[in-house]
Each structure stands twice: as structure tokens, then as C-alpha cells.
Amino acid sequence: MIDLSHVVDGYAESLTRYRYGAASWTNGVATYAAPVAAPIAGVLFPLDGRVLEQVPAGLRARAKSGLITSADVRTVDRSADQRPDELAYGGRTYQAITLGAWAMHGGFLELVLLELATE
């Protein structure tokens, strides 16, 4: 097993993860309390054709960057019963989808950041 944590830590950027609690439902409409902010670290990388091919076609236009992190991140594709986390970096807000998990290499996730529309 190769532990990649020292490599990732050496190039890590600081992002802010916003996590929402469970929803309360009224007449079929979900209401969320204000999210809890927490700093996370990860390595951002540019997306290439190999990565973009793995992103579902309907989401490719929103795919802006890749992220490798060991932080707990609720992703769009793995959060069916909970609201996905939002990640803030460089004045923009993102949600993520999972590309892969590197459990054998320090427990890292490879994610694609999907930019959220600004209001």
C-alpha cells in the first residue's frame, strides 16, 4: 500500500465545506437550516478528456475542476437521502460527484466539482 497523504498535503488548497442537516418537510417542500461551515483541504487539478468522459453528459457543462481530498464530502451521486455538501473556493460555489475512491492509498476521494449557478 502506498500512502499518498504526504503528497496531497504538500499541494493542498483550503476550501470551505457547507453541510446541511436533515430537512424538515411541510406540504412536500423541504426546508433546511443554515449550513455548518468547516474548512477542508484538497488538491485541485484541471479536468482532461479522460475525466470529462466519466462525467454524466447532463453535468459536463458545469464540471470545472477536479479535487482530491480525504475529507468527508457528501456528493450529488451518493447523497440521495441528504442534501449534498457545497464547497466554496475562489469566490465560487460547487457541488461534487465522485470519480473514484483511493482507499488503498490513504483514503482519498477523487471528485469533480460542479459549479452552482449564482443568483
Contacts in CASP RR format, 6 or more apart in sequence:
PFRMAT RR
TARGET T0000
AUTHOR 0000-0000-0000
METHOD contacts of the structure
MODEL  1
MIDLSHVVDGYAESLTRYRYGAASWTNGVATYAAPVAAPIAGVLFPLDGR
VLEQVPAGLRARAKSGLITSADVRTVDRSADQRPDELAYGGRTYQAITLG
AWAMHGGFLELVLLELATE
1 104 0 8 1.000
1 105 0 8 1.000
1 106 0 8 1.000
2 104 0 8 1.000
2 105 0 8 1.000
3 105 0 8 1.000
3 106 0 8 1.000
4 102 0 8 1.000
4 105 0 8 1.000
4 106 0 8 1.000
4 108 0 8 1.000
5 70 0 8 1.000
5 106 0 8 1.000
5 108 0 8 1.000
8 41 0 8 1.000
8 42 0 8 1.000
8 43 0 8 1.000
8 68 0 8 1.000
8 69 0 8 1.000
8 70 0 8 1.000
8 108 0 8 1.000
9 41 0 8 1.000
11 43 0 8 1.000
12 41 0 8 1.000
12 42 0 8 1.000
12 43 0 8 1.000
13 41 0 8 1.000
13 42 0 8 1.000
13 43 0 8 1.000
13 44 0 8 1.000
13 89 0 8 1.000
14 39 0 8 1.000
14 40 0 8 1.000
14 41 0 8 1.000
15 39 0 8 1.000
15 40 0 8 1.000
15 41 0 8 1.000
15 42 0 8 1.000
15 67 0 8 1.000
15 87 0 8 1.000
15 88 0 8 1.000
15 89 0 8 1.000
16 37 0 8 1.000
16 38 0 8 1.000
16 39 0 8 1.000
16 40 0 8 1.000
16 87 0 8 1.000
16 88 0 8 1.000
16 89 0 8 1.000
17 37 0 8 1.000
17 38 0 8 1.000
17 39 0 8 1.000
17 40 0 8 1.000
17 71 0 8 1.000
17 73 0 8 1.000
17 85 0 8 1.000
17 86 0 8 1.000
17 87 0 8 1.000
18 35 0 8 1.000
18 36 0 8 1.000
18 37 0 8 1.000
18 85 0 8 1.000
18 86 0 8 1.000
18 87 0 8 1.000
18 88 0 8 1.000
19 35 0 8 1.000
19 36 0 8 1.000
19 38 0 8 1.000
19 74 0 8 1.000
19 85 0 8 1.000
20 32 0 8 1.000
20 33 0 8 1.000
20 35 0 8 1.000
20 82 0 8 1.000
20 83 0 8 1.000
20 85 0 8 1.000
21 32 0 8 1.000
21 33 0 8 1.000
21 35 0 8 1.000
21 36 0 8 1.000
21 82 0 8 1.000
21 83 0 8 1.000
22 82 0 8 1.000
23 30 0 8 1.000
23 31 0 8 1.000
23 32 0 8 1.000
23 83 0 8 1.000
24 30 0 8 1.000
24 31 0 8 1.000
25 31 0 8 1.000
30 83 0 8 1.000
32 83 0 8 1.000
35 86 0 8 1.000
40 69 0 8 1.000
40 71 0 8 1.000
40 73 0 8 1.000
40 87 0 8 1.000
41 69 0 8 1.000
41 71 0 8 1.000
42 67 0 8 1.000
42 68 0 8 1.000
42 69 0 8 1.000
42 70 0 8 1.000
42 71 0 8 1.000
43 67 0 8 1.000
43 68 0 8 1.000
43 69 0 8 1.000
44 65 0 8 1.000
44 66 0 8 1.000
44 67 0 8 1.000
44 89 0 8 1.000
44 113 0 8 1.000
45 65 0 8 1.000
45 66 0 8 1.000
45 67 0 8 1.000
45 68 0 8 1.000
46 65 0 8 1.000
46 66 0 8 1.000
47 63 0 8 1.000
47 64 0 8 1.000
47 65 0 8 1.000
47 66 0 8 1.000
47 112 0 8 1.000
51 63 0 8 1.000
51 66 0 8 1.000
51 99 0 8 1.000
51 112 0 8 1.000
52 60 0 8 1.000
52 63 0 8 1.000
54 99 0 8 1.000
54 112 0 8 1.000
55 63 0 8 1.000
55 97 0 8 1.000
55 112 0 8 1.000
56 97 0 8 1.000
59 76 0 8 1.000
59 97 0 8 1.000
59 114 0 8 1.000
62 114 0 8 1.000
62 115 0 8 1.000
62 116 0 8 1.000
63 112 0 8 1.000
63 113 0 8 1.000
63 114 0 8 1.000
64 92 0 8 1.000
64 94 0 8 1.000
64 113 0 8 1.000
64 114 0 8 1.000
64 115 0 8 1.000
65 94 0 8 1.000
65 112 0 8 1.000
65 113 0 8 1.000
66 99 0 8 1.000
66 110 0 8 1.000
66 111 0 8 1.000
66 112 0 8 1.000
66 113 0 8 1.000
67 87 0 8 1.000
67 96 0 8 1.000
67 110 0 8 1.000
67 111 0 8 1.000
67 112 0 8 1.000
67 113 0 8 1.000
68 102 0 8 1.000
68 108 0 8 1.000
68 109 0 8 1.000
68 110 0 8 1.000
68 111 0 8 1.000
69 108 0 8 1.000
69 109 0 8 1.000
69 111 0 8 1.000
70 106 0 8 1.000
70 107 0 8 1.000
70 108 0 8 1.000
70 109 0 8 1.000
71 109 0 8 1.000
73 85 0 8 1.000
73 87 0 8 1.000
73 96 0 8 1.000
73 109 0 8 1.000
73 111 0 8 1.000
74 82 0 8 1.000
74 83 0 8 1.000
74 84 0 8 1.000
74 85 0 8 1.000
75 84 0 8 1.000
75 85 0 8 1.000
75 95 0 8 1.000
75 96 0 8 1.000
75 97 0 8 1.000
75 98 0 8 1.000
75 111 0 8 1.000
76 84 0 8 1.000
76 95 0 8 1.000
76 96 0 8 1.000
76 97 0 8 1.000
76 114 0 8 1.000
77 97 0 8 1.000
77 98 0 8 1.000
78 98 0 8 1.000
79 85 0 8 1.000
84 95 0 8 1.000
84 96 0 8 1.000
85 95 0 8 1.000
85 96 0 8 1.000
86 93 0 8 1.000
86 94 0 8 1.000
86 95 0 8 1.000
86 116 0 8 1.000
87 93 0 8 1.000
87 94 0 8 1.000
87 95 0 8 1.000
87 96 0 8 1.000
87 113 0 8 1.000
88 94 0 8 1.000
89 113 0 8 1.000
92 115 0 8 1.000
92 116 0 8 1.000
93 115 0 8 1.000
93 116 0 8 1.000
93 118 0 8 1.000
94 113 0 8 1.000
94 114 0 8 1.000
94 115 0 8 1.000
94 116 0 8 1.000
95 113 0 8 1.000
95 114 0 8 1.000
95 116 0 8 1.000
96 111 0 8 1.000
96 112 0 8 1.000
96 113 0 8 1.000
96 114 0 8 1.000
97 111 0 8 1.000
97 112 0 8 1.000
97 114 0 8 1.000
98 109 0 8 1.000
98 110 0 8 1.000
98 111 0 8 1.000
99 110 0 8 1.000
99 111 0 8 1.000
99 112 0 8 1.000
100 109 0 8 1.000
100 110 0 8 1.000
101 107 0 8 1.000
101 108 0 8 1.000
101 109 0 8 1.000
101 110 0 8 1.000
102 108 0 8 1.000
102 109 0 8 1.000
102 110 0 8 1.000
END
